[in-house]
Amino acid sequence: MKQIVINILQEIRPEFDFTKDSNFIEGGMLDSFDIISLVTALDEQFGISIDGMDIIPDNFSTVDSIVSLLIKNGVQP
Amino acid sequence: MNLKFYNKSITGILTVLPAKEIKFEDEMENYNFSAAKSLKLKMAMGYNKHRIVEDGVTISDLCIHGLNHLFEKGFLKKEEIDALILVTQSPEYFMPPTSNVIQGKLGLKQDIICMDINQGCAGFEIGLFQAFMLLEQDEINKVVLLNADLLSQKVSKRDRNSNPLIGDAASVTIVKKSEKPNTIFANIKMDGTAFDALIIPAGGFKTPSSSKTAEMVEDAAGNFRSLDNLVMKGDDVFNFVQREVPPMIEQLLEKAKQTKEDVDYYMFHQPNKFMLNKLADKLEIPREKMPSNIVENFGNASGVSIPTAITFNLGEQLTKESSLICLAGFGVGLTWASILMRLEHLSFNEIINY
């Protein structure tokens, strides 16, 4: 699941390396519109609908936080 | 606040759209982003094309065009109009009310109440509340509700947060006392502590427009706008909608003793496709029951987005059939409101161009 998330992130912002341990939001790697593109792609990839209440920057700050978000929204770990 | 209204009905809805249409791709170069990123945004948000008035066109032009259409088609008579409510954030003047201007230009009777209401995204619901209350009067039998906004004139063309989604439009809704008994359920809430989530900072008495307020400034996301332009805290608005709207709808249905399945259509305000789809999923409502195709076809014209959703998606159908419809508007104020009512056998339910 982690690799799929990285691939999607890479597709959205190819100029950044999402395998590094950094905060994507604080580091300016993802803005709010990137998050919308990311949620759309994750919903489609995993056949879920991420709860609108969960769409806050903190949940998209690292690959691990995104994976946790996916699990919370019904994706099997 | 939960509300109930008795024995009122909508007998017709008309949307008036400017004929001028602008495609998202034609404006992409104005935004400070790559074409690839803009196109991804287009897909997710449902940006495609929007309707914009030509320079010099005002809301009274659109409203009068719509009303004259109804007079000519015999759907409405001038002497029948006992009240004219105009909900807008694009008045022609600070004073007088634009509804009075429309009354004068059309030569409507003097035995009438004209009023402007400054509301936006929930403006259709608030206008209907006012119409229902006026119809409690013995001498008021027919109310014309006008919703109109031309916010394209207040949005920076270099603001990709707002410009692609804004549309201009007006609608005319006829509201009258119902011939058969009914109960309309509604609710509304407001939170003025977040008044600046959607705002045009300058141009009013607090901060009059000046050369300084017209200066274009780049924000952290790369958008350029001035204090004379509309600014939206997109993240805050999104979170507010996802937090407040689902419980509002649950409460409305509970008060009305109806299930989600009982409702035929959910006609919600349409800021963008992404937000609407998330609301539908959260409420576990099939997306086909909550159309989200107004922004992509016409743009979001604030309080006109719900009447446009009804005329565009249910046009002729509602002139022949009966549907239980849940309306919900949410945004500027902050304001959020919903109505559950039956729309049936409308005399007209259509879109015309200006």
Interface residues (C-beta under 8 A of the other chain):
Chain A: I12 D31 S32 F33 I36 S37 V39 T40 S49 D51 G52 M53 I55 I56 P57
Chain B: K37 K40 L41 M43 A44 M45 R160 A221 G234 D235 F238 N239 V241 Q242 R243 F274 M275 N277 K278 L279 D281 K282
